[in-house]
């Protein structure tokens, strides 16, 4: 359940970036800017899972990849369509 909520948070952040891009009239660049921001947020989520929840890095790494990849792939698709 937590993983789904974090991925949905990624989509919410993507929408916020796209709205900011719409204000600046460059939504394609906003979709690309989202990716490093989301990488940092997903890495923080992984760090919390390892340091506070006690999960080993080996268990948390696949979750990190899924959490990061799903919104990032959507952002890349949006960038591709808008470029």
mmCIF file of the N, C-alpha and C atoms, coordinates in Angstrom:
data_MODEL
# 
_entry.id   MODEL 
# 
loop_
_atom_site.group_PDB 
_atom_site.id 
_atom_site.type_symbol 
_atom_site.label_atom_id 
_atom_site.label_alt_id 
_atom_site.label_comp_id 
_atom_site.label_asym_id 
_atom_site.label_entity_id 
_atom_site.label_seq_id 
_atom_site.pdbx_PDB_ins_code 
_atom_site.Cartn_x 
_atom_site.Cartn_y 
_atom_site.Cartn_z 
_atom_site.occupancy 
_atom_site.B_iso_or_equiv 
_atom_site.pdbx_formal_charge 
_atom_site.auth_seq_id 
_atom_site.auth_comp_id 
_atom_site.auth_asym_id 
_atom_site.auth_atom_id 
_atom_site.pdbx_PDB_model_num 
ATOM 1   N N  . UNK A 1 1  ? 0.819  -1.191 0.000   1.00 0.00 ? 1  UNK A N  1 
ATOM 2   C CA . UNK A 1 1  ? 0.000  0.000  0.000   1.00 0.00 ? 1  UNK A CA 1 
ATOM 3   C C  . UNK A 1 1  ? 0.866  1.260  0.000   1.00 0.00 ? 1  UNK A C  1 
ATOM 4   N N  . UNK A 1 2  ? 1.955  1.221  0.776   1.00 0.00 ? 2  UNK A N  1 
ATOM 5   C CA . UNK A 1 2  ? 2.842  2.381  0.828   1.00 0.00 ? 2  UNK A CA 1 
ATOM 6   C C  . UNK A 1 2  ? 3.457  2.665  -0.545  1.00 0.00 ? 2  UNK A C  1 
ATOM 7   N N  . UNK A 1 3  ? 3.834  1.615  -1.249  1.00 0.00 ? 3  UNK A N  1 
ATOM 8   C CA . UNK A 1 3  ? 4.438  1.782  -2.569  1.00 0.00 ? 3  UNK A CA 1 
ATOM 9   C C  . UNK A 1 3  ? 3.465  2.453  -3.527  1.00 0.00 ? 3  UNK A C  1 
ATOM 10  N N  . UNK A 1 4  ? 2.215  2.048  -3.494  1.00 0.00 ? 4  UNK A N  1 
ATOM 11  C CA . UNK A 1 4  ? 1.200  2.655  -4.362  1.00 0.00 ? 4  UNK A CA 1 
ATOM 12  C C  . UNK A 1 4  ? 1.020  4.127  -4.025  1.00 0.00 ? 4  UNK A C  1 
ATOM 13  N N  . UNK A 1 5  ? 1.022  4.445  -2.740  1.00 0.00 ? 5  UNK A N  1 
ATOM 14  C CA . UNK A 1 5  ? 0.868  5.840  -2.330  1.00 0.00 ? 5  UNK A CA 1 
ATOM 15  C C  . UNK A 1 5  ? 2.062  6.684  -2.785  1.00 0.00 ? 5  UNK A C  1 
ATOM 16  N N  . UNK A 1 6  ? 3.251  6.126  -2.719  1.00 0.00 ? 6  UNK A N  1 
ATOM 17  C CA . UNK A 1 6  ? 4.434  6.878  -3.153  1.00 0.00 ? 6  UNK A CA 1 
ATOM 18  C C  . UNK A 1 6  ? 4.401  7.086  -4.665  1.00 0.00 ? 6  UNK A C  1 
ATOM 19  N N  . UNK A 1 7  ? 4.021  6.077  -5.423  1.00 0.00 ? 7  UNK A N  1 
ATOM 20  C CA . UNK A 1 7  ? 3.911  6.225  -6.879  1.00 0.00 ? 7  UNK A CA 1 
ATOM 21  C C  . UNK A 1 7  ? 2.846  7.275  -7.218  1.00 0.00 ? 7  UNK A C  1 
ATOM 22  N N  . UNK A 1 8  ? 1.726  7.253  -6.526  1.00 0.00 ? 8  UNK A N  1 
ATOM 23  C CA . UNK A 1 8  ? 0.702  8.279  -6.752  1.00 0.00 ? 8  UNK A CA 1 
ATOM 24  C C  . UNK A 1 8  ? 1.226  9.666  -6.394  1.00 0.00 ? 8  UNK A C  1 
ATOM 25  N N  . UNK A 1 9  ? 2.059  9.741  -5.353  1.00 0.00 ? 9  UNK A N  1 
ATOM 26  C CA . UNK A 1 9  ? 2.715  11.007 -5.025  1.00 0.00 ? 9  UNK A CA 1 
ATOM 27  C C  . UNK A 1 9  ? 3.619  11.467 -6.157  1.00 0.00 ? 9  UNK A C  1 
ATOM 28  N N  . UNK A 1 10 ? 4.262  10.528 -6.824  1.00 0.00 ? 10 UNK A N  1 
ATOM 29  C CA . UNK A 1 10 ? 5.087  10.864 -7.985  1.00 0.00 ? 10 UNK A CA 1 
ATOM 30  C C  . UNK A 1 10 ? 4.252  11.446 -9.118  1.00 0.00 ? 10 UNK A C  1 
ATOM 31  N N  . UNK A 1 11 ? 3.094  10.857 -9.343  1.00 0.00 ? 11 UNK A N  1 
ATOM 32  C CA . UNK A 1 11 ? 2.219  11.394 -10.387 1.00 0.00 ? 11 UNK A CA 1 
ATOM 33  C C  . UNK A 1 11 ? 1.701  12.782 -10.009 1.00 0.00 ? 11 UNK A C  1 
ATOM 34  N N  . UNK A 1 12 ? 1.427  12.996 -8.727  1.00 0.00 ? 12 UNK A N  1 
ATOM 35  C CA . UNK A 1 12 ? 0.999  14.316 -8.274  1.00 0.00 ? 12 UNK A CA 1 
ATOM 36  C C  . UNK A 1 12 ? 2.115  15.341 -8.504  1.00 0.00 ? 12 UNK A C  1 
ATOM 37  N N  . UNK A 1 13 ? 3.348  14.966 -8.189  1.00 0.00 ? 13 UNK A N  1 
ATOM 38  C CA . UNK A 1 13 ? 4.483  15.857 -8.432  1.00 0.00 ? 13 UNK A CA 1 
ATOM 39  C C  . UNK A 1 13 ? 4.648  16.124 -9.925  1.00 0.00 ? 13 UNK A C  1 
ATOM 40  N N  . UNK A 1 14 ? 4.423  15.127 -10.763 1.00 0.00 ? 14 UNK A N  1 
ATOM 41  C CA . UNK A 1 14 ? 4.495  15.317 -12.215 1.00 0.00 ? 14 UNK A CA 1 
ATOM 42  C C  . UNK A 1 14 ? 3.440  16.316 -12.680 1.00 0.00 ? 14 UNK A C  1 
ATOM 43  N N  . UNK A 1 15 ? 2.240  16.208 -12.156 1.00 0.00 ? 15 UNK A N  1 
ATOM 44  C CA . UNK A 1 15 ? 1.177  17.151 -12.517 1.00 0.00 ? 15 UNK A CA 1 
ATOM 45  C C  . UNK A 1 15 ? 1.557  18.567 -12.096 1.00 0.00 ? 15 UNK A C  1 
ATOM 46  N N  . UNK A 1 16 ? 2.129  18.703 -10.911 1.00 0.00 ? 16 UNK A N  1 
ATOM 47  C CA . UNK A 1 16 ? 2.559  20.023 -10.441 1.00 0.00 ? 16 UNK A CA 1 
ATOM 48  C C  . UNK A 1 16 ? 3.633  20.589 -11.364 1.00 0.00 ? 16 UNK A C  1 
ATOM 49  N N  . UNK A 1 17 ? 4.590  19.764 -11.751 1.00 0.00 ? 17 UNK A N  1 
ATOM 50  C CA . UNK A 1 17 ? 5.635  20.214 -12.680 1.00 0.00 ? 17 UNK A CA 1 
ATOM 51  C C  . UNK A 1 17 ? 5.037  20.613 -14.027 1.00 0.00 ? 17 UNK A C  1 
ATOM 52  N N  . UNK A 1 18 ? 4.090  19.837 -14.517 1.00 0.00 ? 18 UNK A N  1 
ATOM 53  C CA . UNK A 1 18 ? 3.471  20.161 -15.801 1.00 0.00 ? 18 UNK A CA 1 
ATOM 54  C C  . UNK A 1 18 ? 2.649  21.444 -15.728 1.00 0.00 ? 18 UNK A C  1 
ATOM 55  N N  . UNK A 1 19 ? 1.994  21.677 -14.605 1.00 0.00 ? 19 UNK A N  1 
ATOM 56  C CA . UNK A 1 19 ? 1.255  22.929 -14.441 1.00 0.00 ? 19 UNK A CA 1 
ATOM 57  C C  . UNK A 1 19 ? 2.213  24.110 -14.406 1.00 0.00 ? 19 UNK A C  1 
ATOM 58  N N  . UNK A 1 20 ? 3.350  23.945 -13.735 1.00 0.00 ? 20 UNK A N  1 
ATOM 59  C CA . UNK A 1 20 ? 4.369  25.001 -13.735 1.00 0.00 ? 20 UNK A CA 1 
ATOM 60  C C  . UNK A 1 20 ? 4.905  25.199 -15.144 1.00 0.00 ? 20 UNK A C  1 
ATOM 61  N N  . UNK A 1 21 ? 5.071  24.126 -15.872 1.00 0.00 ? 21 UNK A N  1 
ATOM 62  C CA . UNK A 1 21 ? 5.513  24.225 -17.257 1.00 0.00 ? 21 UNK A CA 1 
ATOM 63  C C  . UNK A 1 21 ? 4.498  24.904 -18.145 1.00 0.00 ? 21 UNK A C  1 
ATOM 64  N N  . UNK A 1 22 ? 3.244  24.695 -17.840 1.00 0.00 ? 22 UNK A N  1 
ATOM 65  C CA . UNK A 1 22 ? 2.198  25.354 -18.625 1.00 0.00 ? 22 UNK A CA 1 
ATOM 66  C C  . UNK A 1 22 ? 2.231  26.862 -18.410 1.00 0.00 ? 22 UNK A C  1 
ATOM 67  N N  . UNK A 1 23 ? 2.541  27.276 -17.181 1.00 0.00 ? 23 UNK A N  1 
ATOM 68  C CA . UNK A 1 23 ? 2.646  28.704 -16.896 1.00 0.00 ? 23 UNK A CA 1 
ATOM 69  C C  . UNK A 1 23 ? 3.825  29.334 -17.636 1.00 0.00 ? 23 UNK A C  1 
ATOM 70  N N  . UNK A 1 24 ? 4.899  28.579 -17.791 1.00 0.00 ? 24 UNK A N  1 
ATOM 71  C CA . UNK A 1 24 ? 6.077  29.094 -18.480 1.00 0.00 ? 24 UNK A CA 1 
ATOM 72  C C  . UNK A 1 24 ? 6.060  28.748 -19.968 1.00 0.00 ? 24 UNK A C  1 
ATOM 73  N N  . UNK A 1 25 ? 5.002  28.124 -20.419 1.00 0.00 ? 25 UNK A N  1 
ATOM 74  C CA . UNK A 1 25 ? 4.807  27.743 -21.820 1.00 0.00 ? 25 UNK A CA 1 
ATOM 75  C C  . UNK A 1 25 ? 5.836  26.731 -22.325 1.00 0.00 ? 25 UNK A C  1 
ATOM 76  N N  . UNK A 1 26 ? 6.331  25.867 -21.424 1.00 0.00 ? 26 UNK A N  1 
ATOM 77  C CA . UNK A 1 26 ? 7.265  24.837 -21.849 1.00 0.00 ? 26 UNK A CA 1 
ATOM 78  C C  . UNK A 1 26 ? 7.040  23.566 -21.035 1.00 0.00 ? 26 UNK A C  1 
ATOM 79  N N  . UNK A 1 27 ? 5.983  22.873 -21.345 1.00 0.00 ? 27 UNK A N  1 
ATOM 80  C CA . UNK A 1 27 ? 5.620  21.670 -20.596 1.00 0.00 ? 27 UNK A CA 1 
ATOM 81  C C  . UNK A 1 27 ? 6.580  20.524 -20.861 1.00 0.00 ? 27 UNK A C  1 
ATOM 82  N N  . UNK A 1 28 ? 7.197  20.472 -22.043 1.00 0.00 ? 28 UNK A N  1 
ATOM 83  C CA . UNK A 1 28 ? 8.136  19.389 -22.347 1.00 0.00 ? 28 UNK A CA 1 
ATOM 84  C C  . UNK A 1 28 ? 9.354  19.462 -21.434 1.00 0.00 ? 28 UNK A C  1 
ATOM 85  N N  . UNK A 1 29 ? 9.890  20.654 -21.252 1.00 0.00 ? 29 UNK A N  1 
ATOM 86  C CA . UNK A 1 29 ? 11.038 20.818 -20.354 1.00 0.00 ? 29 UNK A CA 1 
ATOM 87  C C  . UNK A 1 29 ? 10.623 20.525 -18.911 1.00 0.00 ? 29 UNK A C  1 
ATOM 88  N N  . UNK A 1 30 ? 9.425  20.899 -18.534 1.00 0.00 ? 30 UNK A N  1 
ATOM 89  C CA . UNK A 1 30 ? 8.944  20.626 -17.173 1.00 0.00 ? 30 UNK A CA 1 
ATOM 90  C C  . UNK A 1 30 ? 8.875  19.127 -16.911 1.00 0.00 ? 30 UNK A C  1 
ATOM 91  N N  . UNK A 1 31 ? 8.509  18.358 -17.920 1.00 0.00 ? 31 UNK A N  1 
ATOM 92  C CA . UNK A 1 31 ? 8.471  16.899 -17.764 1.00 0.00 ? 31 UNK A CA 1 
ATOM 93  C C  . UNK A 1 31 ? 9.876  16.353 -17.550 1.00 0.00 ? 31 UNK A C  1 
ATOM 94  N N  . UNK A 1 32 ? 10.865 16.928 -18.220 1.00 0.00 ? 32 UNK A N  1 
ATOM 95  C CA . UNK A 1 32 ? 12.249 16.489 -18.012 1.00 0.00 ? 32 UNK A CA 1 
ATOM 96  C C  . UNK A 1 32 ? 12.796 16.938 -16.655 1.00 0.00 ? 32 UNK A C  1 
ATOM 97  N N  . UNK A 1 33 ? 12.418 18.130 -16.215 1.00 0.00 ? 33 UNK A N  1 
ATOM 98  C CA . UNK A 1 33 ? 12.867 18.623 -14.910 1.00 0.00 ? 33 UNK A CA 1 
ATOM 99  C C  . UNK A 1 33 ? 12.311 17.749 -13.790 1.00 0.00 ? 33 UNK A C  1 
ATOM 100 N N  . UNK A 1 34 ? 11.130 17.195 -13.998 1.00 0.00 ? 34 UNK A N  1 
ATOM 101 C CA . UNK A 1 34 ? 10.517 16.317 -13.004 1.00 0.00 ? 34 UNK A CA 1 
ATOM 102 C C  . UNK A 1 34 ? 11.408 15.120 -12.672 1.00 0.00 ? 34 UNK A C  1 
ATOM 103 N N  . UNK A 1 35 ? 12.099 14.570 -13.656 1.00 0.00 ? 35 UNK A N  1 
ATOM 104 C CA . UNK A 1 35 ? 12.821 13.303 -13.475 1.00 0.00 ? 35 UNK A CA 1 
ATOM 105 C C  . UNK A 1 35 ? 13.898 13.380 -12.393 1.00 0.00 ? 35 UNK A C  1 
ATOM 106 N N  . UNK A 1 36 ? 14.814 14.368 -12.393 1.00 0.00 ? 36 UNK A N  1 
ATOM 107 C CA . UNK A 1 36 ? 15.786 14.391 -11.289 1.00 0.00 ? 36 UNK A CA 1 
ATOM 108 C C  . UNK A 1 36 ? 15.162 14.719 -9.934  1.00 0.00 ? 36 UNK A C  1 
ATOM 109 N N  . UNK A 1 37 ? 14.103 15.521 -9.956  1.00 0.00 ? 37 UNK A N  1 
ATOM 110 C CA . UNK A 1 37 ? 13.411 15.807 -8.689  1.00 0.00 ? 37 UNK A CA 1 
ATOM 111 C C  . UNK A 1 37 ? 12.818 14.512 -8.133  1.00 0.00 ? 37 UNK A C  1 
ATOM 112 N N  . UNK A 1 38 ? 12.188 13.737 -8.996  1.00 0.00 ? 38 UNK A N  1 
ATOM 113 C CA . UNK A 1 38 ? 11.578 12.477 -8.570  1.00 0.00 ? 38 UNK A CA 1 
ATOM 114 C C  . UNK A 1 38 ? 12.633 11.452 -8.174  1.00 0.00 ? 38 UNK A C  1 
ATOM 115 N N  . UNK A 1 39 ? 13.769 11.449 -8.853  1.00 0.00 ? 39 UNK A N  1 
ATOM 116 C CA . UNK A 1 39 ? 14.861 10.555 -8.467  1.00 0.00 ? 39 UNK A CA 1 
ATOM 117 C C  . UNK A 1 39 ? 15.289 10.843 -7.029  1.00 0.00 ? 39 UNK A C  1 
ATOM 118 N N  . UNK A 1 40 ? 15.427 12.108 -6.696  1.00 0.00 ? 40 UNK A N  1 
ATOM 119 C CA . UNK A 1 40 ? 15.783 12.477 -5.325  1.00 0.00 ? 40 UNK A CA 1 
ATOM 120 C C  . UNK A 1 40 ? 14.717 12.075 -4.320  1.00 0.00 ? 40 UNK A C  1 
ATOM 121 N N  . UNK A 1 41 ? 13.460 12.298 -4.652  1.00 0.00 ? 41 UNK A N  1 
ATOM 122 C CA . UNK A 1 41 ? 12.371 11.938 -3.748  1.00 0.00 ? 41 UNK A CA 1 
ATOM 123 C C  . UNK A 1 41 ? 12.289 10.422 -3.556  1.00 0.00 ? 41 UNK A C  1 
ATOM 124 N N  . UNK A 1 42 ? 12.461 9.672  -4.630  1.00 0.00 ? 42 UNK A N  1 
ATOM 125 C CA . UNK A 1 42 ? 12.434 8.210  -4.525  1.00 0.00 ? 42 UNK A CA 1 
ATOM 126 C C  . UNK A 1 42 ? 13.630 7.701  -3.729  1.00 0.00 ? 42 UNK A C  1 
ATOM 127 N N  . UNK A 1 43 ? 14.787 8.347  -3.884  1.00 0.00 ? 43 UNK A N  1 
ATOM 128 C CA . UNK A 1 43 ? 15.972 7.958  -3.117  1.00 0.00 ? 43 UNK A CA 1 
ATOM 129 C C  . UNK A 1 43 ? 15.773 8.235  -1.635  1.00 0.00 ? 43 UNK A C  1 
ATOM 130 N N  . UNK A 1 44 ? 15.142 9.354  -1.308  1.00 0.00 ? 44 UNK A N  1 
ATOM 131 C CA . UNK A 1 44 ? 14.836 9.658  0.098   1.00 0.00 ? 44 UNK A CA 1 
ATOM 132 C C  . UNK A 1 44 ? 13.879 8.611  0.653   1.00 0.00 ? 44 UNK A C  1 
ATOM 133 N N  . UNK A 1 45 ? 12.891 8.219  -0.137  1.00 0.00 ? 45 UNK A N  1 
ATOM 134 C CA . UNK A 1 45 ? 11.964 7.170  0.295   1.00 0.00 ? 45 UNK A CA 1 
ATOM 135 C C  . UNK A 1 45 ? 12.712 5.864  0.571   1.00 0.00 ? 45 UNK A C  1 
ATOM 136 N N  . UNK A 1 46 ? 13.676 5.529  -0.283  1.00 0.00 ? 46 UNK A N  1 
ATOM 137 C CA . UNK A 1 46 ? 14.468 4.311  -0.075  1.00 0.00 ? 46 UNK A CA 1 
ATOM 138 C C  . UNK A 1 46 ? 15.316 4.439  1.184   1.00 0.00 ? 46 UNK A C  1 
ATOM 139 N N  . UNK A 1 47 ? 15.936 5.585  1.377   1.00 0.00 ? 47 UNK A N  1 
ATOM 140 C CA . UNK A 1 47 ? 16.767 5.811  2.553   1.00 0.00 ? 47 UNK A CA 1 
ATOM 141 C C  . UNK A 1 47 ? 15.940 5.665  3.839   1.00 0.00 ? 47 UNK A C  1 
ATOM 142 N N  . UNK A 1 48 ? 14.729 6.182  3.832   1.00 0.00 ? 48 UNK A N  1 
ATOM 143 C CA . UNK A 1 48 ? 13.855 6.048  5.001   1.00 0.00 ? 48 UNK A CA 1 
ATOM 144 C C  . UNK A 1 48 ? 13.512 4.581  5.229   1.00 0.00 ? 48 UNK A C  1 
ATOM 145 N N  . UNK A 1 49 ? 13.248 3.859  4.156   1.00 0.00 ? 49 UNK A N  1 
ATOM 146 C CA . UNK A 1 49 ? 12.941 2.438  4.291   1.00 0.00 ? 49 UNK A CA 1 
ATOM 147 C C  . UNK A 1 49 ? 14.100 1.644  4.865   1.00 0.00 ? 49 UNK A C  1 
ATOM 148 N N  . UNK A 1 50 ? 15.323 2.022  4.493   1.00 0.00 ? 50 UNK A N  1 
ATOM 149 C CA . UNK A 1 50 ? 16.500 1.307  4.988   1.00 0.00 ? 50 UNK A CA 1 
ATOM 150 C C  . UNK A 1 50 ? 16.859 1.747  6.400   1.00 0.00 ? 50 UNK A C  1 
ATOM 151 N N  . UNK A 1 51 ? 16.885 3.057  6.631   1.00 0.00 ? 51 UNK A N  1 
ATOM 152 C CA . UNK A 1 51 ? 17.394 3.548  7.916   1.00 0.00 ? 51 UNK A CA 1 
ATOM 153 C C  . UNK A 1 51 ? 16.362 3.482  9.039   1.00 0.00 ? 51 UNK A C  1 
ATOM 154 N N  . UNK A 1 52 ? 15.118 3.766  8.747   1.00 0.00 ? 52 UNK A N  1 
ATOM 155 C CA . UNK A 1 52 ? 14.115 3.823  9.820   1.00 0.00 ? 52 UNK A CA 1 
ATOM 156 C C  . UNK A 1 52 ? 13.242 2.572  9.900   1.00 0.00 ? 52 UNK A C  1 
ATOM 157 N N  . UNK A 1 53 ? 12.881 2.028  8.759   1.00 0.00 ? 53 UNK A N  1 
ATOM 158 C CA . UNK A 1 53 ? 12.010 0.851  8.773   1.00 0.00 ? 53 UNK A CA 1 
ATOM 159 C C  . UNK A 1 53 ? 12.800 -0.439 8.909   1.00 0.00 ? 53 UNK A C  1 
ATOM 160 N N  . UNK A 1 54 ? 14.107 -0.371 8.683   1.00 0.00 ? 54 UNK A N  1 
ATOM 161 C CA . UNK A 1 54 ? 14.953 -1.535 8.897   1.00 0.00 ? 54 UNK A CA 1 
ATOM 162 C C  . UNK A 1 54 ? 15.027 -2.527 7.752   1.00 0.00 ? 54 UNK A C  1 
ATOM 163 N N  . UNK A 1 55 ? 14.568 -2.125 6.567   1.00 0.00 ? 55 UNK A N  1 
ATOM 164 C CA . UNK A 1 55 ? 14.666 -3.032 5.425   1.00 0.00 ? 55 UNK A CA 1 
ATOM 165 C C  . UNK A 1 55 ? 16.102 -3.061 4.918   1.00 0.00 ? 55 UNK A C  1 
ATOM 166 N N  . UNK A 1 56 ? 16.598 -4.221 4.492   1.00 0.00 ? 56 UNK A N  1 
ATOM 167 C CA . UNK A 1 56 ? 17.935 -4.245 3.882   1.00 0.00 ? 56 UNK A CA 1 
ATOM 168 C C  . UNK A 1 56 ? 17.908 -3.605 2.488   1.00 0.00 ? 56 UNK A C  1 
ATOM 169 N N  . UNK A 1 57 ? 19.047 -3.089 2.075   1.00 0.00 ? 57 UNK A N  1 
ATOM 170 C CA . UNK A 1 57 ? 19.142 -2.419 0.781   1.00 0.00 ? 57 UNK A CA 1 
ATOM 171 C C  . UNK A 1 57 ? 18.729 -3.365 -0.344  1.00 0.00 ? 57 UNK A C  1 
ATOM 172 N N  . UNK A 1 58 ? 19.071 -4.631 -0.238  1.00 0.00 ? 58 UNK A N  1 
ATOM 173 C CA . UNK A 1 58 ? 18.715 -5.601 -1.268  1.00 0.00 ? 58 UNK A CA 1 
ATOM 174 C C  . UNK A 1 58 ? 17.214 -5.763 -1.456  1.00 0.00 ? 58 UNK A C  1 
ATOM 175 N N  . UNK A 1 59 ? 16.458 -5.606 -0.383  1.00 0.00 ? 59 UNK A N  1 
ATOM 176 C CA . UNK A 1 59 ? 14.994 -5.684 -0.497  1.00 0.00 ? 59 UNK A CA 1 
ATOM 177 C C  . UNK A 1 59 ? 14.395 -4.357 -0.953  1.00 0.00 ? 59 UNK A C  1 
ATOM 178 N N  . UNK A 1 60 ? 15.021 -3.265 -0.562  1.00 0.00 ? 60 UNK A N  1 
ATOM 179 C CA . UNK A 1 60 ? 14.458 -1.953 -0.856  1.00 0.00 ? 60 UNK A CA 1 
ATOM 180 C C  . UNK A 1 60 ? 14.793 -1.478 -2.274  1.00 0.00 ? 60 UNK A C  1 
ATOM 181 N N  . UNK A 1 61 ? 15.893 -1.949 -2.849  1.00 0.00 ? 61 UNK A N  1 
ATOM 182 C CA . UNK A 1 61 ? 16.314 -1.493 -4.174  1.00 0.00 ? 61 UNK A CA 1 
ATOM 183 C C  . UNK A 1 61 ? 15.303 -1.806 -5.279  1.00 0.00 ? 61 UNK A C  1 
ATOM 184 N N  . UNK A 1 62 ? 14.732 -3.015 -5.358  1.00 0.00 ? 62 UNK A N  1 
ATOM 185 C CA . UNK A 1 62 ? 13.715 -3.252 -6.399  1.00 0.00 ? 62 UNK A CA 1 
ATOM 186 C C  . UNK A 1 62 ? 12.480 -2.368 -6.223  1.00 0.00 ? 62 UNK A C  1 
ATOM 187 N N  . UNK A 1 63 ? 12.110 -2.108 -4.992  1.00 0.00 ? 63 UNK A N  1 
ATOM 188 C CA . UNK A 1 63 ? 10.966 -1.224 -4.738  1.00 0.00 ? 63 UNK A CA 1 
ATOM 189 C C  . UNK A 1 63 ? 11.303 0.189  -5.212  1.00 0.00 ? 63 UNK A C  1 
ATOM 190 N N  . UNK A 1 64 ? 12.537 0.637  -4.921  1.00 0.00 ? 64 UNK A N  1 
ATOM 191 C CA . UNK A 1 64 ? 12.991 1.950  -5.390  1.00 0.00 ? 64 UNK A CA 1 
ATOM 192 C C  . UNK A 1 64 ? 12.903 2.042  -6.908  1.00 0.00 ? 64 UNK A C  1 
ATOM 193 N N  . UNK A 1 65 ? 13.354 1.014  -7.599  1.00 0.00 ? 65 UNK A N  1 
ATOM 194 C CA . UNK A 1 65 ? 13.337 1.037  -9.058  1.00 0.00 ? 65 UNK A CA 1 
ATOM 195 C C  . UNK A 1 65 ? 11.920 1.136  -9.609  1.00 0.00 ? 65 UNK A C  1 
ATOM 196 N N  . UNK A 1 66 ? 10.994 0.405  -9.010  1.00 0.00 ? 66 UNK A N  1 
ATOM 197 C CA . UNK A 1 66 ? 9.595  0.466  -9.452  1.00 0.00 ? 66 UNK A CA 1 
ATOM 198 C C  . UNK A 1 66 ? 9.002  1.827  -9.147  1.00 0.00 ? 66 UNK A C  1 
ATOM 199 N N  . UNK A 1 67 ? 9.242  2.312  -7.918  1.00 0.00 ? 67 UNK A N  1 
ATOM 200 C CA . UNK A 1 67 ? 8.694  3.609  -7.503  1.00 0.00 ? 67 UNK A CA 1 
ATOM 201 C C  . UNK A 1 67 ? 9.215  4.719  -8.406  1.00 0.00 ? 67 UNK A C  1 
ATOM 202 N N  . UNK A 1 68 ? 10.495 4.675  -8.753  1.00 0.00 ? 68 UNK A N  1 
ATOM 203 C CA . UNK A 1 68 ? 11.061 5.709  -9.608  1.00 0.00 ? 68 UNK A CA 1 
ATOM 204 C C  . UNK A 1 68 ? 10.619 5.545  -11.060 1.00 0.00 ? 68 UNK A C  1 
ATOM 205 N N  . UNK A 1 69 ? 10.643 4.329  -11.562 1.00 0.00 ? 69 UNK A N  1 
ATOM 206 C CA . UNK A 1 69 ? 10.474 4.093  -12.989 1.00 0.00 ? 69 UNK A CA 1 
ATOM 207 C C  . UNK A 1 69 ? 9.078  4.414  -13.504 1.00 0.00 ? 69 UNK A C  1 
ATOM 208 N N  . UNK A 1 70 ? 8.060  4.081  -12.765 1.00 0.00 ? 70 UNK A N  1 
ATOM 209 C CA . UNK A 1 70 ? 6.695  4.254  -13.289 1.00 0.00 ? 70 UNK A CA 1 
ATOM 210 C C  . UNK A 1 70 ? 6.404  5.725  -13.613 1.00 0.00 ? 70 UNK A C  1 
ATOM 211 N N  . UNK A 1 71 ? 6.544  6.664  -12.669 1.00 0.00 ? 71 UNK A N  1 
ATOM 212 C CA . UNK A 1 71 ? 6.299  8.075  -13.036 1.00 0.00 ? 71 UNK A CA 1 
ATOM 213 C C  . UNK A 1 71 ? 7.339  8.626  -14.019 1.00 0.00 ? 71 UNK A C  1 
ATOM 214 N N  . UNK A 1 72 ? 8.592  8.155  -13.934 1.00 0.00 ? 72 UNK A N  1 
ATOM 215 C CA . UNK A 1 72 ? 9.630  8.656  -14.841 1.00 0.00 ? 72 UNK A CA 1 
ATOM 216 C C  . UNK A 1 72 ? 9.341  8.256  -16.281 1.00 0.00 ? 72 UNK A C  1 
ATOM 217 N N  . UNK A 1 73 ? 8.869  7.044  -16.498 1.00 0.00 ? 73 UNK A N  1 
ATOM 218 C CA . UNK A 1 73 ? 8.525  6.605  -17.858 1.00 0.00 ? 73 UNK A CA 1 
ATOM 219 C C  . UNK A 1 73 ? 7.352  7.428  -18.396 1.00 0.00 ? 73 UNK A C  1 
ATOM 220 N N  . UNK A 1 74 ? 6.383  7.710  -17.562 1.00 0.00 ? 74 UNK A N  1 
ATOM 221 C CA . UNK A 1 74 ? 5.256  8.543  -17.989 1.00 0.00 ? 74 UNK A CA 1 
ATOM 222 C C  . UNK A 1 74 ? 5.757  9.947  -18.341 1.00 0.00 ? 74 UNK A C  1 
ATOM 223 N N  . UNK A 1 75 ? 6.669  10.484 -17.532 1.00 0.00 ? 75 UNK A N  1 
ATOM 224 C CA . UNK A 1 75 ? 7.223  11.811 -17.817 1.00 0.00 ? 75 UNK A CA 1 
ATOM 225 C C  . UNK A 1 75 ? 7.994  11.810 -19.131 1.00 0.00 ? 75 UNK A C  1 
ATOM 226 N N  . UNK A 1 76 ? 8.769  10.764 -19.387 1.00 0.00 ? 76 UNK A N  1 
ATOM 227 C CA . UNK A 1 76 ? 9.492  10.673 -20.655 1.00 0.00 ? 76 UNK A CA 1 
ATOM 228 C C  . UNK A 1 76 ? 8.536  10.567 -21.839 1.00 0.00 ? 76 UNK A C  1 
ATOM 229 N N  . UNK A 1 77 ? 7.448  9.837  -21.668 1.00 0.00 ? 77 UNK A N  1 
ATOM 230 C CA . UNK A 1 77 ? 6.452  9.736  -22.725 1.00 0.00 ? 77 UNK A CA 1 
ATOM 231 C C  . UNK A 1 77 ? 5.819  11.103 -22.995 1.00 0.00 ? 77 UNK A C  1 
ATOM 232 N N  . UNK A 1 78 ? 5.492  11.837 -21.937 1.00 0.00 ? 78 UNK A N  1 
ATOM 233 C CA . UNK A 1 78 ? 4.911  13.184 -22.106 1.00 0.00 ? 78 UNK A CA 1 
ATOM 234 C C  . UNK A 1 78 ? 5.914  14.098 -22.807 1.00 0.00 ? 78 UNK A C  1 
ATOM 235 N N  . UNK A 1 79 ? 7.184  14.027 -22.402 1.00 0.00 ? 79 UNK A N  1 
ATOM 236 C CA . UNK A 1 79 ? 8.217  14.834 -23.054 1.00 0.00 ? 79 UNK A CA 1 
ATOM 237 C C  . UNK A 1 79 ? 8.299  14.496 -24.545 1.00 0.00 ? 79 UNK A C  1 
ATOM 238 N N  . UNK A 1 80 ? 8.289  13.212 -24.848 1.00 0.00 ? 80 UNK A N  1 
ATOM 239 C CA . UNK A 1 80 ? 8.376  12.768 -26.239 1.00 0.00 ? 80 UNK A CA 1 
ATOM 240 C C  . UNK A 1 80 ? 7.191  13.286 -27.061 1.00 0.00 ? 80 UNK A C  1 
ATOM 241 N N  . UNK A 1 81 ? 5.984  13.219 -26.486 1.00 0.00 ? 81 UNK A N  1 
ATOM 242 C CA . UNK A 1 81 ? 4.794  13.655 -27.213 1.00 0.00 ? 81 UNK A CA 1 
ATOM 243 C C  . UNK A 1 81 ? 4.763  15.173 -27.398 1.00 0.00 ? 81 UNK A C  1 
ATOM 244 N N  . UNK A 1 82 ? 5.311  15.911 -26.424 1.00 0.00 ? 82 UNK A N  1 
ATOM 245 C CA . UNK A 1 82 ? 5.244  17.366 -26.503 1.00 0.00 ? 82 UNK A CA 1 
ATOM 246 C C  . UNK A 1 82 ? 6.433  17.987 -27.245 1.00 0.00 ? 82 UNK A C  1 
ATOM 247 N N  . UNK A 1 83 ? 7.469  17.195 -27.493 1.00 0.00 ? 83 UNK A N  1 
ATOM 248 C CA . UNK A 1 83 ? 8.649  17.745 -28.182 1.00 0.00 ? 83 UNK A CA 1 
ATOM 249 C C  . UNK A 1 83 ? 8.457  17.776 -29.681 1.00 0.00 ? 83 UNK A C  1 
# 
